[in-house]
Amino acid sequence: MISRQLVLTYLYLLIYVCLSSGVILFNKWVLSPKYFKFPFPITLTMIHMAFSGVVTFFLVRVFKVVAPVKMTFQIYATCVIPISAFFASSLWFGNTAYLYISVAFIQMLKALMPVATFIMAVLCGTDKLRWDLFLNMVLVSVGVVVSSYGEIHFNIIGTLYQVTGIFAEALRLVLTQVLLQKKGLTLNPITSLYYIAPCSFIFLFVPWYLLEKPEMDVSQIQFNYWIFFFNAVAAFALNISIFLVIGRTGAVTIRVAGVLKDWILIALSTIIFPESIITSLNIIGYAVALSGVVMYNYLKMKDVRANQLPADNAPDRATKDKKISNIYKPDNFTDANDETTVGSLASEGGVDEEAPLIPSSRLSYVTRTQTSSFNSR
């Protein structure tokens, strides 16, 4: 049984790495004016949201694979709508960056995710400014700056789009904790998409109508329905794969897989897209940034485990955990690993394509040091 569990765990990790890398490369290929020639990132994102909304509607309402949560108009208006707005913004800006900069450089810029998350958490009051964490954020930022300086095809517009998307996603993470979790609302990947995807589609419709629709000439667009169908399926499958990974692995395994995926993706992008060239400064800067990310995660995990020690002695802890762990309880890991898994995905930038929709039923380690945290995908 142990060997079977290990095989399943590594299989889910492999599926996650393949789908995550595949969605990024697929999106780049579709949007690039040099390949499929469909330079409309908002349209592509709207297709993903529409597909996810339709599929989850059938899963929730028709086939009843999962039950819908108790959603009131007040919760939808005050929680789902603002979260959907920032989610749509992060996807819009992130996908638009593919038009201007390479996949490899985008992955390097995503090392800024913990910096953006930390800044937003401090500004929103879910974390406190600490010098040890601040110094790690400086290290990450310096690494990204060095990597950017070494980028041969550096483009300021694409960089601004990507960085803006990162900060939009960081703010979404904070809002998820502040708005959703404080109301006791727990969403799994399917119910998250069920509520958020249609709302995100509506938010994307406005910029699409103003920015992309006037430039779209239907006679000159390559609209291969099968290409867009499989692209949307891949994005949806990525959400499900993350759900499976969260349920079976611990934080350390997730972080290792995320770093491995990033390096594989950077290498693959230079092969698939020859115009993507990596310099020695790129590698040095990215290595420096990753070292800061690893140290940041280490410090936050220490804080979580230190804060868990007194709580573990509470008599009602086991009962409470039993009630809320029906979705995310790993098969073969302890609570310490369980409670840090989701947060590790955000701070590593591991879930950064189409799947930042999984509010954790448990507190993530990203900002749990002050009794509150914001969750990840």
DACORBEL-V735054 format. One record per helix or strand. SS is the DSSP state (alpha for helix, beta for strand). FROM is the first residue (numbers start at 1). LEN is the number of residues. If there is no record, write none. Layout:
# DACORBEL-V735054
ss: {SS	SS}
from: {FROM	FROM}
len: {LEN	LEN}
This chain:
# DACORBEL-V735054
ss: {alpha	alpha	alpha	alpha	alpha	alpha	alpha	alpha	alpha	alpha	alpha	alpha	alpha	alpha}
from: {2	41	73	103	131	156	189	218	225	251	280	317	335	368}
len: {30	22	27	22	19	28	27	3	24	22	33	8	14	3}
